[in-house]
């Protein structure tokens, strides 16, 4: 009889543990027991953009062939609209050519040479860095965000740099006051 009570107790304990673990579903990012991160305030209301009304072109023969992933005629282009509203040329946003005013900037940026596969190199180096400096087991278990701590040594300290520049008699813009968090 005592063995049966212990066996029943084990089953109940296993059921309670299984129920508790089932409530810790992390497929949505963080467990259901947490309301979310402080910066996670819900969906981005600016991400929902209505489309232009459908229109029938004058000549259906002149329509281009549909291209998967390409822009649609009814898609809104807020960046293009903003540039046009400010008197600019929205078609320049789609251009891949270097404009006359950009030549000096491009020359200064490439004066020491360039690495064409820089994105691949940086991605591999960052993957190695994250593998060697990732969160510990308990940090993963409790969903502790270690991003800022991990990259702290690679972060520009804006206030310190601004102060250094000012001490070197370099004019810098004003700095906002530090928040009291």
C-alpha positions in Angstrom: 0.0 0.0 0.0 2.8 2.4 0.9 4.6 1.6 -2.4 1.4 2.4 -4.3 1.1 5.8 -2.5 4.8 6.6 -3.4 4.1 5.5 -7.0 1.0 7.7 -7.2 2.9 10.6 -5.6 5.6 10.2 -8.3 3.0 10.3 -11.1 1.4 13.4 -9.6 4.8 15.1 -9.2 5.7 14.2 -12.8 2.3 15.6 -14.0 2.9 18.9 -12.1 6.4 19.2 -13.5 5.2 18.5 -17.0 2.4 21.1 -16.7 4.8 23.7 -15.3 7.3 23.1 -18.2 4.5 23.1 -20.8 3.7 26.7 -19.6 7.2 27.8 -20.3 6.8 27.7 -24.1 9.4 29.9 -25.6 8.3 29.7 -29.2 7.0 33.2 -29.0 10.3 34.7 -27.9 10.0 34.6 -24.1 7.9 32.4 -21.8 4.3 33.0 -21.2 4.9 33.9 -17.6 6.6 37.2 -18.6 4.8 40.2 -19.9 7.7 41.0 -22.2 10.7 43.1 -22.3 10.5 46.7 -21.2 11.1 47.9 -24.8 8.6 45.4 -26.1 5.4 47.5 -26.2 3.5 45.6 -28.9 3.2 45.8 -32.7 4.7 48.7 -34.6 1.7 50.8 -35.6 3.8 52.5 -38.3 4.4 49.1 -40.0 0.8 49.0 -41.2 0.6 51.0 -44.4 -2.5 51.1 -46.6 -1.9 50.5 -50.3 -2.8 52.7 -53.2 -6.1 51.9 -54.9 -6.0 49.5 -57.8 -6.0 51.1 -61.2 -6.4 49.8 -64.7 -3.7 51.0 -67.0 -4.6 52.5 -70.4 -2.7 49.9 -72.4 -2.4 46.4 -70.9 0.2 45.4 -73.5 2.8 47.8 -72.0 2.6 46.3 -68.5 5.9 44.7 -67.5 6.2 41.0 -66.8 5.5 40.2 -63.1 8.7 39.7 -61.1 8.4 37.8 -57.7 9.7 40.1 -54.9 9.6 43.2 -57.2 7.8 46.4 -56.3 4.1 46.6 -57.1 2.5 49.5 -58.9 0.2 50.0 -55.9 2.9 49.9 -53.2 3.4 53.1 -51.3 6.9 54.5 -51.2 7.1 56.7 -48.2 10.8 57.5 -48.7 10.2 58.5 -52.3 7.1 60.6 -51.2 9.1 62.4 -48.6 12.0 63.2 -51.0 9.5 64.5 -53.5 7.7 66.6 -50.9 11.0 68.2 -49.9 11.8 69.1 -53.5 14.2 66.2 -54.2 14.4 63.6 -57.0 12.8 60.3 -55.7 14.2 58.4 -58.7 17.7 58.9 -57.2 16.8 56.6 -54.3 16.6 53.7 -56.8 19.9 54.6 -58.6 23.0 52.6 -58.0 25.3 55.1 -59.7 27.5 57.5 -57.8 26.4 61.1 -58.0 28.7 64.0 -58.6 28.3 65.2 -55.0 29.1 61.8 -53.6 32.4 61.3 -55.3 34.5 63.1 -52.7 32.8 61.1 -49.9 33.4 57.8 -51.7 37.0 58.7 -52.4 37.6 59.5 -48.7 35.9 56.3 -47.6 37.9 54.1 -49.9 41.3 55.8 -49.6 42.8 52.9 -47.8 41.3 50.2 -50.0 38.2 48.1 -49.7 37.3 44.5 -49.0 34.5 43.4 -51.4 33.5 40.5 -49.2 33.4 42.6 -45.9 29.9 41.5 -45.0 30.8 37.8 -45.1 34.0 38.4 -43.2 32.2 40.4 -40.5 29.4 37.9 -40.2 31.9 35.0 -39.7 33.9 37.0 -37.1 30.8 38.0 -35.2 29.6 34.4 -35.2 32.9 33.3 -33.7 32.8 36.1 -31.2 29.2 35.2 -30.1 30.1 31.5 -29.9 33.0 32.3 -27.5 31.1 35.0 -25.5 27.5 33.8 -25.5 25.2 33.6 -22.5 25.8 31.0 -19.9 23.4 28.1 -19.2 21.3 29.9 -16.5 21.2 33.1 -18.6 19.7 31.1 -21.5 17.4 29.2 -19.2 15.9 32.4 -17.7 16.1 34.4 -21.0 18.6 37.0 -19.7 19.5 39.4 -22.4 23.3 39.6 -22.5 23.7 41.5 -25.7 24.8 44.9 -24.3 27.2 43.2 -21.8 28.7 41.0 -24.5 29.4 43.9 -26.9 30.3 46.4 -24.2 34.0 46.3 -25.2 33.1 47.2 -28.8 30.7 50.0 -28.0 31.7 53.6 -28.5 31.3 55.5 -25.2 29.7 58.6 -26.6 30.0 60.8 -23.5 33.6 59.9 -22.9 34.5 60.5 -26.5 32.7 63.8 -26.5 34.6 64.9 -23.4 37.9 63.7 -24.9 37.2 65.7 -28.1 36.3 68.8 -26.0 39.5 68.6 -24.0 41.4 68.4 -27.4 39.7 71.7 -28.4 37.5 70.1 -31.0 34.1 71.7 -31.2 31.3 69.2 -30.5 27.6 69.4 -30.4 25.9 69.6 -27.0 25.1 66.4 -25.2 21.7 65.5 -23.8 21.6 65.1 -20.0 22.1 61.6 -18.6 19.0 59.8 -17.7 18.5 58.8 -14.1 17.8 55.1 -14.5 
